[in-house]
Amino acid sequence: MKEIGIGLLGFGTVGAGVVETLQRNGDLIARRIGVKLALRKIADLELERDRGVKIDRSILTTDARAVVADPKIDIVIELIGGVGIARELVTKALQSGKPVVTANKKLLAEYGKELFALADERNVELGFEASVGGGIPCIRALREGLVANQISAICGILNGTCNYILTKMEQEGRVFDDVLKEAQAAGYAEAEPSLDIDGHDTAHKAAVLAALAYGSNVPMKDVFVEGIRGLAQEDISYAAELGYRIKLLAVIKNENGAVGVRVHPALIRHQHLLAQVSGVFNALLVSGDIVGDTLYYGRGAGRLPTASAVVSDVAEIAERLAAGGHYSRPNLAAQNGSLRLAPIEQASTRSYLRLNVIDKPGVLAKISHVLGKHQISIASMMQKEERRGEQVPVIFLTHEAGEQNCQAALAEIDALDVVKSKTVRLRIADFG
């Protein structure tokens, strides 16, 4: 049986998962694709730490550049992360005509345009199934399963850390900071969690998905990002009382040829499938004009789920190489540059508003007047009897309104003398 040589750059959590996957199911993969995947080199700066897998130490090295240059390496797996040395190594491999498989969403979101153009120029593949959704095969679904569809919208829960925090806050009634500390202790959140809780990890994934769905690069500066840092327990409780659950969503929407890409916490009706996604799990809802709605669900991160996605790309490329074929499909974001991006100011959503106001006659009339002046209609209102001195919380759900109208109305409302703190606004996600 023909062998295809694999070079692994990065022997961390996912890298060790790739090794375990190949050791456990290598024979199964070989039977399925007719090619043996031979792991010939592993590069990492730290070689002594126990990864939980047995490995022939003769294939370990600290010289990643030598792995890329090795003529016995047919496919390069990049699991280093970041955009420094990873970008250099991926570039070198593609320039050498070697296919690359990566899980690096930050690299693809920020430098995907140049890397995919290089892959096209060299007629090699840059596989990235593991960059979004961990073990969920959502990239392959978009590239192959839904190739006959115009994609109208993509909406997903793409960060397990945030989903874990929000699930715990709702189920156990705990505050954000306490749950974050627990997530860090359990290994679900990094010691420096900003990338996750401020929404940037999800934004990188959203940019990759948008580029894939619409065939054009999406600059990160054009992705609206709002995270869950400091989300109040009372808003989760009020949302639940109103029949909603709060999730951090990536929303990609194509309206009249302009695509909006945004990340923010949003209220979702309890009965919707996305609202049922709990803990560290991810889910992606994709709407096509032919197929309608499709949903992809599973573990969005972790050693083996992500390794499963990495090895699936490697197996597909290896099968093609063994057959003497070349990659002929245009790579991601190298198809055209004509995508028109819609800024957040052009979005239109319903909103959840929580105001802390003075409890006296005429207050609601003042607020309603401002909302009406900015063409924002009130769908429902809830006033709680939870007095905080002379203040009470009031919750409004609005009908759909433009983003600019909402921002202008809230600026005016927050300036009223009867409003005692900045209004909390969360968008409401409506489907169908």
N, C-alpha and C positions, 0 to 999 in steps of 0.2 A: 504494500500500500504506500502511495506517495506521501511524503512528509512535507509539511509547511512549517518553516522555522519562525518562532515567535520570540520577540524581544519585549520584555516588560520593564517599563520605566516607572518606578514608584512601587515600593513594597510595603505600603501602609495597610489600612483596613481593607480597602477594596482590592488592592493588589494581592493581599493574602487570600482574599476570597476567590480571585481568579485562579490562583495556584490550587486552592482546594477544589474548585470546580473541575479543573482539568484533571486533577488526580482522581477525583471521585467518579467523574462521568466521561473521561477522555475516550475510553473504549466505546461507550454508547454514542458519543458524537462522531467518532470515526466510522462506525457502522452506518450512521444516518447520512453522512455527507460523502463517504468514500475517501476521506483524507485524514491523515493523522496530524493532529496539532502538536508540534514538538516545541516545548518551552526550552529555549537554548540559552537565554541570558536574562538575568534580573539585575537592574541597577537601582541602588538606593544609597544614600549617604550614611545610613546607620544599618549595619549588617549583623549586629550581635543580638538584637532584641528578638525574643521568642514571638513568632507570629502564629503559633498554633498549628503549623504545618511542617512536615519534614521535607527538606530540600537538599539536593546535592550542592554542597557549598562551592563546588568548582564553577558553577554557573553564576555565582554572585559577584558583583563588581560595584565599585563606586563611580565608575566612568560611564555615564549615560551616553556621551557622545560616541564612545567606542561601540556601544551596542547598536546605535543607529547606523554606524558605518560598517558593521560586520556583514560580510557578504552572505553569511549563513542565516541572516535574519531576513525573512520575507515580509513580515507584518510587524509593525511597531505599535505597542499599546502604551498610551500616555496616561498615567494616573498620578502625576506629580501635583497637578493643580496650579492655580495662579496663572499669571500671564508673563512671567519673566523667562526662566530657563525652559519652561514648558513650550512657550511660543517658539523659542529658538530651535528646540529639538524637533517639534512637529514640522517646522519649516524645512529643516535639514532632511528629514525623512521623506517628505513630499518631493523636495528637489531631487532626491536620489531615486525617485520613482517607486518608493515603497508606500503601500497603503498604511494608513494610521487609524487606530481606534482610540477614542478618547471619551472620558466622562466629564470633561472640563467645560461646564456651561459658561463660566466667566470668560474663558478664552474665546469660545465661539461667539458669545454675545458682543465682545469688544473687538475681536480681530477675525471674526468668521469670514467677512467679505474677502479679505486678502488670502486667507488660507484656502477657502473653497475655490477661489479663482486659480490659485496655484495648483490645487488638486486637478482641476479641469485641464489646465495647461499641460500637466504631466500625465493626464489620463489615468489617474489613480483615485482610489476611494478614500474619503475621510468619514469613517463611521462614528456616529455619535448617539446611538440609541440610549446609552446610559446617562446622557447629560440631562435628561428631563424625566422625572417620574421613576427613577430607580429601576426596579424590575418590571415596571409596566411597559409593554411594547407599544407605546403611543406614537413614537417616531415612525416605526415601521407601518403602523396603521395609517398615518397621514401620508407617507410616501408611496405606499403600495395599495393598501386596502381601500383608501378613499381617493385614489388617483382620478376617478371619473367625476369627482364632485368639485363644485365651487364651494369653498368653505365660507359660511356666513358668520360663524361665531365659534370661539373656543373659550371655555370657562373652566377653571380648575383650581383645586386645592393642591399646591405643589411644594409645600414645605411642611415636613412632618413635625419639626420643632414647634412651629406656630400652632399647628393643629392639635398637638399634644397639650400645649398650654391652654388653648381655648376650651378643649374638651374637659380638662381638669377644673378650670374655673367654673364652668357651667355645672358639671356633675357634683362637685364638692363645695361650691360656693366660696372658693378661696380667691385671694387677691393675686394680681399679676406677678408681683415681685416674689411672693412665696412659691408660686408654681414654677417660675423661671429657675429659682435656686434648686428646686427638686429635679427639674429637667436636666440641669447641669450635673447634679450629683448622679443621675441615672445614665448619663452619657448621651442624652437626646439633644442637649444644647451645648454649644462650645463655651469655654470659659469666657471668651469675648463674643457675645451672641449677636452683635449688631447686624451682621450680614443676614441673619435669619429674621430677627424680630423687627428690624426696620424695613423689611420687604425686599432687600436688594437681591438675595438669592432667588426669590420668586421672580423678580424682574428680569434677571438673566435668562431664566427658563422661558419666560413669556416672550422675550426677544427672539430666542431660538425658534419657538413655535410659530411666531408670526412670520419670521423669515421663511420657514419651511412651508407654511400654508399659502403664502402669497408670492414666493419666489423672488424676494428682494430683501436686501439688508435693512435691519431696523436699528438705527443708532440708539444707544442707551439714553442719550439726552432727550429722546422723544418718548421715552416710557415714563408715565406718571407713576410715582412710587409713594405709598403711604403704608407704614407698618402698623404693628399692634402694640408697640411699646407704651406702657402706661394705660392700656385699655381698662376702664373701670368695671369692677364687679357689678355695680348697680346697672350698667347698660346691658350687660349680659342677662341679668335678672329681668329687667324691664322688657327686653327683646323676647325672652322666653314667655313672659306673661302675655305678650301680644301675638304669640304664635310663630316666633322667628328664632333662628339660631345664628350666631355670628361666626363667620369664617373669613380667613384671609384668602382673597380670591385673585387670581390672574384673569383678566377679562380682555379678550381680543375680539373686536367687533368690526365687521365690514358693513358700512352703511353708505350706499350710493357711491361706491368706489373709493371711499376714504376709510382707512383702517385706524381705529383707536386701540392703543395698547396701554393698559393701566393695571396697577396692583394696589389693592386697598382692602381693609376689612369691610364686610358687607353683611347685611341681614338676608337670610334665606328662609323661606317658609319651611317649617318643621317637616312637612310631608315630602319635600323634594329630595331626590336621591343624594344630591351633594350634601345636604344637611345631615344625612345619616353617616357620613364619613367621619370616623372618630380616631382619636389617638394619633399615632405616627403614620397612619395610612394616607395615601394620596388618591385623587380621582380627577379625571379629565373628561369634560363633556364637549364633544365636537359636533357641530351642526353642519350638514352638507345639503346642497340643494336637491340631490337625488336620493340619498340614503335617509335624510332626516337626522334625528339625534342619535348619537352613539356615545356610550359611556365606558371608560377604561379605569379600572380600580385595582389597587394593590399596594404593596409596600414601596414607599417612595425613596427609601434610602437603606443603608445597611450593607454589611459585608457581602452576603450571598445574593440578595436581590439585585444589587447593582452589578455584581460580578456576572450574574445570569445575562444581563443586557450586554455587557462587554463581550462575553464569549459568543453571544448570538451574532454580533457583528463580525467577530473574528472568523467564526465558522462559515458565514456567508461569503466573506471575501476569500477565504482559503479554498472553498469549493470552486469558486470562479477561477482563481489562479491555477489550481490543479488541472482544470479543463482547458487551460491556455487562453481563457477569455480575458477581455479587458473591460473596465468599467465604462459604459457608454452613456449613462444617464447624466445630465448636467447636475452638478453638486448644488447643495443648498446655497441660496442667495447669490448664485452666479448667473441666474437666468435673465434678469433684467433689473433696471434701476428705476422703474416707473411707478413704484408704490407711492401713493399719496397718503401721508400719515395725518390723522386728525388729532389735534391737541386736546387735552382734557377739557378745555373751555368749550369745546363743541359737543361734549357729551350731554346726555339728558337722562336723568334717573329720578326715581322716587327717593325720599330721604327720611331718616329717623333723626329727630331733633330733641335734645334734652336741655332744658333751660332751668336755671335756678333763679326764681323771681320772688319779688316782694309779694306777700300774701295780702293783697288789698284789691278793692273793686277797680275795674277798668284796665287791669294789667293785660288780660287776655285780648281785650279789644285793641290795645296798642300794638301788640305783637301781630295779631291777625291783620291789622291795617298795613303793617310793613310788608308782610308776606304777600298780601293782595296787590300792593303797589308794584311788586316785582313779579307778578303773574305766577305766584305759587299758591296753589289751592290746597287746603287742608283736607286730608282724607279722614283722619281721626285724631282725637286728643284724649290724653289721660292725665289727670292731676292727682298726685299722690298726697296722702295726709301725713307724710313724713316731714314734719316741720323741723327746720334747722334754725332755731332762733325765729326770726321773722320771715325766713325764706322757705319756699316749697319747690320741689321738682315738678316740672310740667313737661310731658312728652307729646310731641306732634309726629304724626306720620303724614307726609305730603303726597300729593299726586305727582306725576312726572313733571319735571321742570328742568330748564337748562342750567348748566353748571355756572355760567356767569351770573344768572339771575339769583341762584342760591348764594353765591359768594357775596354779591352785593347786598342781599337781604340780611345775611348774617352779620355783616359788618355794621349795618344800621341797627339791627336788633341789639347787638352787644354794646352799642353806644347808649342805649336807653338807660335812664336812671333806675328803672325797676328791675333790670337784669343785673344780677350780682356776680356773675362769673361768665367766662367764655362759653358760648354754646357748644355742646358736643353734637357733631353731625356725623352720621354714618350713612352710607349709601345703601339702598335696598336693591338686591339683585332679583330681577323678574325674568322668568324664562317662558318662552313661547308666547 
